[in-house]
Amino acid sequence: MTESEVKADLRLCLQDARDALLWKLEGLPEYGVRRPMTPTGTNLLGLVKHLTGAEAAYFGETFGRPVEAPPLWIVGAAEPNADLWATADETREQIVGDYRRVCAHADVTIESLPLDAVGEVPWGPRHVVSLRRLLVHMVAETQRHVGHADIVRELVDGATGQRPGNDNMAPGDAAWWAEHRS
């Protein structure tokens, strides 16, 4: 494969994960996207906010292309878990808009640099990393959080699915699933 084919494949995987994450918010009321559904407070809007900060850090700051985004608590830039929930004054439209804006900024970084371009991550165990490594990391990181969003969305309203029109679930009604769980 050529570098441009590898880059296109990684970008396709990343964009598929980004789209799936935002799809998990569709059709829910405000309370549904903000509602903490796990003991640690995981919620749909918080996952989007967190990934906004991650894309900005890895594809912006790391390569000398900073972009405004929520700071990541894990790097000591915010209070614990601040990037994992929406404050009362942050709207869904603002958080989703910020995510789209930061993703577009990240896409420019990805398109403009070769896969072996080196950036510097000022936190964590690996300080000098390639664009290829960060692309693979962000595909995995985003898919990981999409998995969280799958579970949270199912807990909020029972909706499941990998993408619109594909619930990716074995056929069965509520009684069948109850029996299956037991």
Phi, psi and omega in degrees: 000144175282164178301319181293327177290318178297314180298318179296319178296315179295319178296320178299316179295319179294315181294323177300318179292318178301314181297318180297319179300311181293328179297329181296342179274339187299136175081000180263145173289170182305315180300322181296323181279340181260343189295122176285123188247002178231165178302334179270000176089013181303131180217159187295312182294326177296323177297319178295316181298317179298314182291335174298311179297322180294314179297320179295318181292310186284321183258357177249279184305316183302326182253022176070028180233062185301147178219143181293130180197164176300135179290148179273128179294327187295339179260009177083016183267358182203168177296158183309127176065013182300332180274003183252011175206154180268134175285166182299331182268000176263124180270160175302315181299320179295313183293316178293319177298318176298319179298312179298318180297314181292322177297319177297319177298316178298319180299324177295318177301312182298315182289328187272347182245149173287158181299334179269007175301140184252135175237168181241120176266116185284001179228168176081177185286332180254111182270323180251118184223156178271160175301319179303312181298319180289326176296314178299317179300314183290329173298312180296315181298316181292316178297322177302314181286334173294324174298319175299316181298324176303311183292315180299315181298319178297322178291326181291308186219009178085356182288137177231167174142153179273326178198167181307132178080005181218096182283347173055032182238149175298145181294145178166145177270183183302320181294318179299315181294322178299316179294318179300316180295321182284000000 
